[in-house]
Amino acid sequence: MIFVTLGTQDKTFERLLKALDKAIDKGEIKEKVIVQAGNTKYESKNMEIFDLISPDEFKELVNKCDILITHGGVGSILSAVKQGKKVIAAARLKKYNEHVNDHQKQIIAEFEKEGYLIELKDFNQIGTTLKKVKKFKPKKFISNTSNMISLIENLIEEDNHTSWYNKIKEVLWYGFFGLLTTLINIISFYLLDKTGMNVYVNNFISWILSVLFAFITNKLFVFSSKSLNKKVIMKEIFSFFFFRILSLGIDMAGMYLCISLIRFDKLFSKILMNIIVIIANYIFSKIFVFKSKEVE
């Protein structure tokens, strides 16, 4: 069995899964393939794919697999080499929007130089790389080797800094586009209100305009879900609009409460409800739409 793990990165690594799918179709891979895909939204008739698995399930799959194929995350590599597994590592690259830089190539190169794994440099040569790794005898991992400890500590620190950068960047981008979405909502609400339109019809129309803008910006810029797979896109659209309708219900109920019962100013009520809705929408999108976070 081949176990593929794409780690906890918040960016897709669809390029690797497409290459594996192609290799299976060509008959270069005959073993069962199980994938922990993480944030990579991908469907395949050839592979068993999970977004999220528990730490215990992850360890069990590492134990059972004959070959582990991973991205260049330190945690993913260490979990396999410590158990003497045959590892193929493929680096996420900045030019494909798979990472913010190319430091995974350095990580993989260092582990390969020490004799722990084999790098997949050409995604069109998976068959050749698999033949090579089957004959490969990985070096036994010695955790008390001072040079390796120093190297790993530096690489983990770099990975952690990158991870924190990604988390902060995501929140900042969401806040920026959330502000733009709010402005579109409020401005359209204000302009339509000037026409004398019913406040609740007005609220619904301004919501439609803002949610279309939000879907595009969330997908492309905030959560970097750039898959062109039609099924994935349709799932994202359905989920996104489902939860936006849910937040619309929150918005409409809040507007009624603020305007009709508490007697707040209409524009003030709109601003207040937008703040609440932005927070709710971030949680919904992060957890249910453009998910996910999983074990390394």
C-alpha positions in Angstrom: 0.0 0.0 0.0 1.2 3.5 -0.8 0.2 6.3 1.6 0.3 9.9 0.4 0.2 12.7 2.9 0.0 16.4 1.9 0.4 17.8 5.4 -1.2 20.8 7.1 -0.4 23.5 4.5 -3.3 25.8 3.7 -2.5 25.7 0.0 -3.5 23.0 -2.5 -1.1 20.4 -3.9 -3.4 19.1 -6.7 -0.4 18.9 -9.1 0.9 15.8 -7.2 -2.4 14.0 -7.0 -3.0 14.6 -10.7 0.4 13.1 -11.5 -0.3 10.0 -9.3 -3.7 9.6 -11.0 -2.0 9.7 -14.3 0.6 7.1 -13.2 -2.1 4.8 -12.0 -4.0 5.1 -15.3 -0.7 4.2 -17.2 -0.2 1.1 -15.0 2.9 2.5 -13.3 1.2 2.2 -9.9 -0.6 -1.1 -9.1 -0.7 -0.8 -5.3 -3.6 0.6 -3.4 -3.2 4.3 -2.8 -4.6 6.1 0.2 -4.3 9.9 0.4 -4.5 12.4 3.3 -5.3 15.4 1.1 -5.8 18.1 3.6 -6.6 21.4 1.9 -6.3 19.9 -1.6 -9.8 19.3 -3.0 -9.5 16.4 -5.4 -11.6 13.4 -6.5 -10.3 10.2 -8.0 -11.7 6.8 -8.9 -8.2 5.4 -8.5 -7.3 6.6 -5.0 -9.0 6.6 -1.6 -8.9 10.2 -0.4 -9.5 11.7 3.0 -9.4 15.4 4.0 -9.1 14.8 7.7 -7.8 11.8 9.6 -7.0 11.4 13.3 -3.4 11.2 14.6 -4.0 7.6 15.5 -5.2 6.8 11.9 -2.3 8.7 10.5 0.2 6.7 12.5 -1.5 3.4 11.6 -1.3 4.3 7.9 2.3 5.2 8.2 3.0 1.8 9.9 1.1 -0.2 7.3 2.3 1.5 4.1 5.1 0.1 2.0 6.0 3.4 0.5 5.1 6.9 1.8 4.8 9.8 -0.7 4.8 13.2 1.0 5.3 16.9 0.4 8.4 18.5 1.9 7.0 19.2 5.3 9.5 18.4 8.1 6.8 16.7 10.3 5.6 14.5 7.5 9.1 13.4 6.5 10.2 12.7 10.1 7.1 10.6 10.9 8.2 8.2 8.1 12.0 8.2 8.3 11.9 7.5 12.0 10.2 4.3 11.2 12.6 3.4 8.4 9.9 3.8 5.7 10.8 4.2 2.1 9.9 7.8 1.4 9.4 9.8 -1.8 9.2 13.5 -1.2 7.8 16.1 -3.6 8.4 19.8 -3.0 5.6 22.3 -3.1 6.6 25.2 -5.3 5.9 28.9 -5.2 5.3 29.3 -8.9 2.3 26.9 -8.7 0.9 28.7 -5.6 1.6 25.6 -3.5 3.7 27.5 -1.0 4.9 31.0 -0.2 8.5 30.1 -1.1 10.6 27.1 -2.3 12.2 26.1 1.0 10.7 22.6 0.8 13.2 21.8 -1.9 16.0 22.6 0.6 14.3 20.4 3.2 14.0 17.5 0.8 17.6 17.9 -0.5 19.0 17.8 3.0 17.1 14.6 3.9 18.1 13.0 0.6 21.7 14.0 1.0 21.7 12.2 4.4 20.2 9.0 2.7 16.7 9.1 4.3 14.5 9.5 1.2 14.3 10.0 -2.6 13.1 13.2 -4.1 10.4 13.2 -6.9 11.9 15.9 -9.1 9.9 15.3 -12.3 6.2 14.5 -11.8 6.2 12.8 -15.2 8.7 10.2 -13.8 6.7 8.8 -11.0 7.0 5.2 -12.4 10.8 5.5 -12.6 11.0 7.0 -9.1 8.9 4.2 -7.6 11.1 1.6 -9.2 14.1 3.4 -7.7 12.6 3.6 -4.2 11.7 -0.1 -4.1 15.4 -0.9 -4.3 16.3 1.9 -2.0 17.5 1.1 1.6 16.9 4.2 3.7 19.5 5.1 6.3 18.5 4.4 9.9 17.4 7.7 11.5 19.7 8.7 14.4 18.0 11.4 16.4 21.0 12.3 18.5 23.2 13.3 15.5 24.1 16.9 16.4 24.2 18.1 12.8 20.9 16.6 11.9 19.3 18.0 15.1 20.5 21.4 14.3 19.3 21.2 10.7 15.9 19.9 11.7 15.5 22.6 14.4 16.2 25.3 11.8 13.9 23.7 9.2 11.0 23.3 11.8 11.5 26.9 12.9 11.3 28.0 9.3 8.2 25.9 8.7 6.6 27.3 11.8 7.3 30.9 10.7 5.8 30.1 7.3 2.8 28.6 9.0 2.2 31.6 11.2 2.7 33.9 8.2 0.0 31.9 6.3 -2.4 32.1 9.2 -1.9 35.9 9.7 -2.0 36.5 5.9 -5.3 34.6 5.6 -6.9 36.6 8.4 -5.6 39.9 7.0 -6.8 39.1 3.4 -10.2 38.0 4.8 -10.4 41.3 6.8 -9.5 43.3 3.7 -12.0 41.6 1.4 -14.5 41.5 4.2 -14.2 45.3 4.4 -14.7 45.6 0.7 -17.7 43.2 0.8 -19.2 45.2 3.7 -18.7 48.5 1.7 -20.5 47.0 -1.3 -23.3 45.8 0.9 -23.7 49.1 2.8 -23.3 51.4 -0.2 -25.8 49.4 -2.3 -28.1 49.4 0.7 -27.7 53.2 1.1 -28.3 53.9 -2.6 -31.3 51.6 -2.8 -32.8 53.1 0.3 -32.7 56.5 -1.4 -35.1 55.2 -4.0 -37.7 54.5 -1.3 -37.5 50.7 -1.7 -38.7 48.5 1.2 -35.9 48.1 3.7 -36.1 44.3 3.7 -36.1 43.9 -0.1 -33.3 46.4 -0.2 -31.4 44.4 2.3 -31.8 41.2 0.3 -30.6 42.8 -3.0 -27.5 44.3 -1.3 -26.8 40.9 0.2 -26.9 39.2 -3.3 -24.4 41.7 -4.7 -22.0 41.4 -1.8 -22.1 37.6 -1.6 -21.2 37.2 -5.3 -18.2 39.4 -4.7 -17.3 37.5 -1.5 -17.3 34.1 -3.1 -14.9 35.1 -5.8 -12.5 36.9 -3.5 -12.7 34.2 -0.8 -12.0 31.4 -3.3 -9.1 33.1 -5.1 -7.4 35.3 -2.6 -8.3 34.3 1.0 -8.3 30.5 1.1 -6.5 30.0 -2.3 -8.9 27.3 -3.5 -8.1 27.5 -7.2 -9.1 24.0 -8.2 -10.7 23.9 -11.7 -12.4 20.6 -11.0 -16.1 21.1 -11.8 -17.3 18.9 -8.9 -15.1 20.7 -6.4 -16.3 24.1 -7.7 -19.9 23.1 -7.5 -19.5 21.8 -4.0 -17.8 25.0 -2.9 -20.5 27.2 -4.5 -23.3 25.1 -2.9 -21.7 25.2 0.5 -20.7 28.8 0.3 -24.3 29.9 -0.7 -25.9 27.6 1.9 -23.9 29.2 4.7 -24.3 32.7 3.3 -28.1 32.1 3.3 -27.7 31.0 6.9 -25.8 34.2 7.7 -28.5 36.2 5.7 -31.0 34.8 8.1 -28.9 36.0 10.9 -28.6 39.4 9.2 -32.4 39.7 8.5 -33.3 38.7 12.0 -30.8 41.1 13.4 -32.1 43.9 11.2 -35.6 43.3 12.4 -34.5 43.2 16.0 -32.5 46.4 15.7 -34.9 48.4 13.6 -38.4 47.2 14.5 -37.9 46.3 18.2 -34.9 48.3 19.5 -35.5 51.2 17.1 -31.9 51.7 16.1 -31.1 53.9 13.1 -31.3 51.8 9.9 -27.7 52.5 8.7 -26.3 51.9 12.2 -28.2 48.6 12.3 -26.8 47.6 9.0 -23.2 48.3 10.1 -23.6 46.4 13.3 -25.1 43.3 11.6 -22.3 43.3 9.0 -19.7 43.0 11.7 -21.5 40.0 13.2 -22.0 38.4 9.8 -18.4 38.9 8.8 -17.2 36.9 11.8 -19.8 34.2 11.2 -18.9 33.9 7.5 -15.2 33.5 8.2 -16.0 30.6 10.6 -18.3 29.0 8.1 -16.0 29.3 5.2 -12.9 28.2 7.1 -14.5 25.1 8.6 -17.1 24.0 6.0 -16.4 25.5 2.6 -12.8 26.1 1.8 -11.6 23.6 4.5 -9.3 22.3 6.0 -6.7 21.7 8.7 -5.5 18.2 9.4 -2.6 16.2 10.9 0.9 16.7 9.6 
